Amino acid sequence: MSFQVFGIAVSQGVAIGRAVLVGAGRVDVAHYFVDPVQVAAEVQRCQSACARVADELVTLRDELPSDAPPELAALLDVHLMLVRDEAFVGGAMQWIVERRYNAEWALAAQMETLGRQFDDMEDEYLRERKSDLEQVVERILTALNREAQGVDFEAGHAAPRDFAGDDPLLLVAADIAPADLIGFRKGVFQGFITDIGGRTSHTAIVARSMNIPAVVGAREASRLIRQDDWVIIDGDAGIAIVDPSPIVLDEYRFRQRQADLERERLSLWRHRPAVTLDGQVIEMLANIELPDDAEAAVASGAEGVGLFRTEFLFMNRGGKLPSEEEQYQAYRRALEHLQGRPLTIRTVDVGADKPLDRAADARHDNILNPALGLRAIRWSLSEPLMLRQQLRAVHRAAAHGPVKLLIPMVAHLPELLAVRAALDQVRAQWSIELDGPWHPVELGIMVEIPATALILERMLPHVDFVSIGTNDLIQYTLAIDRADESVAHLYDPWHPAVLHLIGRVIQQARAAGKSVSVCGEMAGDLSFTELLVGLGLRSFSMNPPQITRVKQRILRADATKLAQAALEVLGSDNPHDKARQLRLL
């Protein structure tokens, strides 16, 4: 029976495929695909864990004291029956063989599939046996975890680029950590749906950078959609259509073909300079998450990278931070892809919805306001050794191309001065240890806290450039959690206070002779392109797939005329309506 699930549209386009449920049950496990040559070993790994659990259960049953309640022995027998059950174990094997799921994922998927069957049973006693199944799976997962301790997940089990499933796949989950989504970015999934999240949550941002359709904040999607269901994701309308009819499928496949033609047409603009009708040159930069993303950025027409989110080098590593050498090699690889174009490296921005690793998730959940806690530069300053390692890696990389250093979430002048002091220390040590001068690296700050925008004049003498992070600036100005779908309707980039802060920052930076860019989601939003140009912005940094669309809008714009229109928008009580009236949208 076909039905629709409604959510928030965060990444445009249409995706059609079979649902892959991640983390739908009560257990949270790692999800990754194994290489074809590893399938047999993964099957053996799963079978061995099941056999060990069976042996443990037999030992527990046989060693029960004589006065133990008879129900306890009966419970162990039920668990033993489940761990030896062909429908359960064989089903998990099938997920590994046919889909190349890792053993933990296969077990969780099979638990979810059988769990639904238990839910549908009329007999209350049989329905309650679902909890036994969950307990058995948790015991097997514990056995697998014991076996895997000390194994580097990221190094040993990265998602392969050549997954060869017959059908296109769509990811469905209650939530997806940005770092997990990064692991699936090499074409495995055609789109995704999550129960929670907002338009500018970091998971949504990664989806746009991957240029795949996505719907977030869909509430019960992971419970309503079943494993292997055929689903259409309408990323324009924020709708997921489950088990669509043939007529609906044909309609959406036609839309897919139309979108492909439009992308081909826009690709003709890739390498044309972005110059307005009155001759204003606009710099088009890209936001990236991983070093090799720089290659795709250049292919999309980017003139450089305006934001390298280095936190993805730090996340999901079991608490082990990347070394200076590892960071240096990553930055160097990005610069090699850029071939002389500038690279802006943001110091690690962890915290809020980007914890360092899975173990941090529980701690994160216990923090009342994680977005206001120890994150971004606050965290870096609390880890001075790590900060100096990152600064050294950045300076070493600067030998291979132009590099800028961007500091996130600066709110106080002493924070900025502390970073400058750390830079001076790194440079002094460089002069002592190495024969030769260090390569110059420009220093900039992100303006993403209202306090920073209000005291920017005091900070400008200490920086070379400014970058406006509109996502957090809107969040902190309006006191809206941008990852919370329940208040997503209040997240308003058109709010007069937000626009006044952005206009103020652009004006003050330009008056001080400092370059200024916008690297938040507003930079890639066509609704704001002409307004930002009118406010004086001459540097945009966005996800690579958005570059050609924004460039097309800039090529048709007149910056001189837009400056007057921008003043009218800022002076309006309803900026959005005024922008529509002035045909800026």
QUICORBEL-V809246 format. One record per backbone hydrogen bond with DSSP energy under -0.5 kcal/mol. CO is the residue of the C=O (numbers start at 1). NH is the residue of the N-H. E is the energy in kcal/mol with one decimal. If there is no record, write none. Layout:
co nh e
CO NH E
CO NH E
This chain:
co nh e
3 242 -3.0
5 240 -2.7
8 216 -2.2
11 214 -1.7
13 235 -3.0
15 233 -3.3
17 231 -2.8
18 170 -2.8
19 21 -0.5
19 228 -2.6
20 172 -2.6
22 174 -0.6
27 29 -0.6
32 102 -1.5
35 38 -1.8
35 39 -0.5
36 39 -1.1
38 42 -2.4
39 43 -2.6
40 44 -2.4
41 45 -2.2
42 46 -2.2
43 47 -2.7
44 48 -2.6
45 49 -1.9
46 50 -2.2
47 51 -2.4
48 52 -2.5
49 53 -2.3
50 54 -2.3
51 55 -2.4
52 56 -2.4
53 57 -2.6
54 58 -2.3
55 59 -2.4
56 60 -2.5
57 61 -2.5
58 62 -2.7
59 63 -1.7
61 64 -1.1
65 68 -1.9
69 72 -1.3
69 73 -0.9
70 74 -1.9
71 75 -2.3
72 76 -2.2
73 77 -2.0
74 78 -2.0
75 79 -2.3
76 80 -2.5
77 81 -2.5
78 82 -2.1
79 83 -2.4
80 84 -1.0
82 85 -1.1
85 89 -2.9
86 90 -1.8
86 91 -0.6
87 91 -0.5
88 92 -2.0
89 93 -2.2
90 94 -1.9
91 95 -1.7
92 96 -1.6
93 97 -2.7
94 98 -2.9
94 99 -0.5
95 99 -1.6
95 101 -1.4
96 100 -1.1
100 34 -2.4
102 106 -2.6
103 107 -2.3
104 108 -2.3
105 109 -2.7
106 110 -2.5
107 111 -2.4
108 112 -2.1
109 113 -2.2
110 114 -2.7
111 115 -2.4
112 116 -1.5
113 117 -1.0
114 118 -2.1
115 119 -2.2
116 120 -1.4
118 121 -1.4
123 127 -2.2
124 128 -1.9
125 129 -0.5
126 129 -1.1
127 130 -1.6
128 131 -1.2
129 133 -1.8
130 134 -2.2
131 135 -2.2
132 136 -2.4
133 137 -2.4
134 138 -2.3
135 139 -1.9
136 140 -2.3
137 141 -2.9
138 142 -2.1
139 143 -1.9
140 144 -2.5
141 145 -2.5
142 146 -2.4
143 147 -1.8
144 148 -2.0
145 149 -0.9
146 149 -0.6
148 151 -2.4
151 153 -1.0
152 156 -2.9
153 157 -2.5
160 163 -0.6
168 18 -2.8
169 190 -3.0
169 191 -0.5
170 20 -2.7
171 193 -2.7
172 22 -2.5
173 195 -1.3
174 196 -1.7
177 180 -0.5
177 181 -2.2
178 182 -2.1
179 183 -1.3
180 184 -0.6
181 184 -1.1
182 185 -1.6
184 188 -0.7
184 189 -0.8
185 187 -1.2
188 169 -0.5
190 213 -0.7
191 171 -2.5
192 215 -2.0
193 173 -2.1
194 218 -2.6
195 219 -2.2
196 217 -1.1
198 201 -1.4
201 205 -2.1
202 206 -2.3
203 207 -2.0
204 208 -2.1
205 209 -2.1
206 210 -1.7
207 211 -0.7
207 212 -1.7
208 211 -0.6
213 192 -1.4
214 10 -1.7
214 11 -1.2
215 194 -1.9
216 8 -3.7
218 220 -0.7
218 221 -0.6
220 223 -1.4
220 224 -2.4
221 225 -2.7
226 229 -2.2
229 19 -2.6
230 243 -3.3
231 17 -2.2
232 234 -0.6
232 241 -2.7
233 15 -1.9
233 235 -1.0
234 238 -1.8
234 239 -1.6
238 7 -3.0
239 234 -3.3
240 5 -2.8
240 242 -0.6
241 232 -2.5
242 3 -1.4
245 249 -2.5
246 250 -2.3
247 251 -2.0
248 252 -2.2
249 253 -2.3
250 254 -1.9
251 255 -1.7
252 256 -2.0
253 257 -1.9
254 258 -2.1
255 259 -2.2
256 260 -2.1
257 261 -1.9
258 262 -2.0
259 263 -2.2
260 264 -2.0
261 265 -2.0
262 266 -2.4
263 267 -1.7
265 268 -1.2
266 269 -2.2
267 270 -1.4
269 272 -1.4
273 275 -1.1
274 282 -3.1
276 279 -2.0
279 281 -0.5
280 276 -2.5
283 285 -0.6
283 540 -2.9
284 303 -3.4
285 542 -1.8
286 306 -1.8
286 307 -1.4
287 544 -0.6
288 309 -2.7
290 293 -1.7
291 294 -1.7
292 295 -0.9
292 296 -0.8
293 297 -2.0
294 298 -2.1
295 299 -2.0
296 300 -1.3
297 302 -2.4
298 301 -1.7
303 342 -0.6
304 286 -1.7
304 306 -0.6
305 344 -1.7
307 288 -2.9
307 309 -0.7
308 310 -1.4
308 346 -1.9
309 312 -1.3
310 313 -2.2
311 314 -1.4
311 315 -1.2
317 320 -1.4
319 321 -0.7
323 327 -2.3
324 328 -2.7
325 329 -2.4
326 330 -1.7
327 331 -2.6
328 332 -2.7
329 333 -2.2
330 334 -1.9
331 335 -2.2
332 336 -2.3
333 337 -1.8
334 338 -1.6
335 339 -1.3
335 340 -0.6
338 341 -1.0
342 305 -2.8
343 345 -0.7
343 404 -2.7
344 308 -1.6
344 346 -0.6
345 406 -2.8
346 310 -0.8
348 350 -0.5
350 376 -2.1
351 354 -2.2
354 351 -2.1
356 316 -3.4
357 360 -1.1
357 361 -0.5
358 361 -1.5
358 362 -0.5
359 363 -0.6
360 364 -2.8
361 365 -2.4
362 366 -1.0
363 366 -0.7
364 367 -1.4
367 370 -0.6
369 372 -2.1
370 352 -0.6
370 373 -1.5
373 375 -1.4
375 378 -1.5
375 379 -0.5
376 379 -0.5
376 380 -2.0
377 381 -2.6
378 382 -1.1
379 383 -0.6
380 383 -1.2
383 387 -2.4
384 388 -2.5
385 389 -2.1
386 390 -2.3
387 391 -2.5
388 392 -2.5
389 393 -2.4
390 394 -2.3
391 395 -2.1
392 396 -2.5
393 397 -2.1
394 398 -1.3
396 399 -1.3
397 400 -2.6
398 401 -0.8
402 343 -2.0
403 442 -1.2
404 345 -3.1
405 444 -2.8
406 347 -2.4
406 408 -0.6
407 446 -2.6
408 377 -1.0
412 415 -0.7
412 416 -1.4
413 417 -2.5
414 418 -2.2
415 419 -1.8
416 420 -2.3
417 421 -2.3
418 422 -2.1
419 423 -2.5
420 424 -2.5
421 425 -2.2
422 426 -2.3
423 427 -2.7
424 428 -2.4
425 429 -2.3
426 430 -2.2
427 431 -2.0
428 432 -1.4
429 433 -2.6
430 434 -2.8
434 436 -1.1
442 405 -3.3
443 464 -3.6
443 465 -1.1
444 407 -2.1
445 467 -2.3
446 410 -0.6
446 448 -0.9
447 469 -1.3
449 452 -1.1
449 453 -1.5
450 454 -2.0
451 455 -1.4
453 456 -0.7
455 458 -1.5
455 459 -0.8
456 459 -1.0
456 460 -2.5
457 461 -0.6
459 462 -2.0
460 463 -1.6
464 515 -0.8
465 445 -1.2
466 517 -1.8
467 447 -2.7
467 469 -0.6
468 470 -1.1
468 519 -2.0
468 520 -1.1
469 473 -2.0
470 474 -2.4
471 475 -1.8
472 476 -3.1
473 477 -1.9
474 478 -2.4
475 479 -0.8
475 480 -1.9
480 482 -0.8
481 484 -1.8
482 200 -0.6
483 197 -0.6
483 485 -0.7
484 487 -1.4
485 488 -0.9
487 490 -1.8
488 491 -1.2
490 492 -1.1
491 493 -0.6
492 495 -1.7
495 498 -0.5
495 499 -2.1
496 500 -2.5
497 501 -2.0
498 502 -2.2
499 503 -2.8
500 504 -2.4
501 505 -2.3
502 506 -2.4
503 507 -2.3
504 508 -2.6
505 509 -2.6
506 510 -2.2
507 511 -2.2
508 512 -1.5
509 514 -2.8
510 513 -1.3
515 466 -2.3
516 538 -0.6
517 468 -3.1
517 519 -0.5
518 541 -2.4
520 523 -1.6
521 524 -0.9
522 525 -1.0
524 526 -0.7
525 528 -2.2
525 529 -0.6
526 530 -0.5
528 532 -2.8
529 533 -2.1
530 534 -2.4
531 535 -1.9
532 537 -2.5
533 536 -1.3
538 283 -2.9
539 518 -1.5
540 285 -3.4
542 287 -2.5
543 546 -2.3
544 547 -1.6
546 550 -2.2
547 551 -2.8
548 552 -2.1
549 553 -1.4
550 554 -2.1
551 555 -2.5
552 556 -0.7
554 557 -1.9
557 277 -3.5
557 559 -0.6
558 562 -2.2
559 563 -1.5
560 564 -0.9
561 565 -1.6
562 566 -2.7
563 567 -1.5
564 568 -1.6
565 569 -2.0
566 570 -2.5
567 571 -1.6
569 572 -1.3
574 578 -2.2
575 579 -2.8
576 580 -2.2
577 581 -2.5
578 582 -2.2
579 584 -3.0
579 585 -0.6
580 583 -1.2
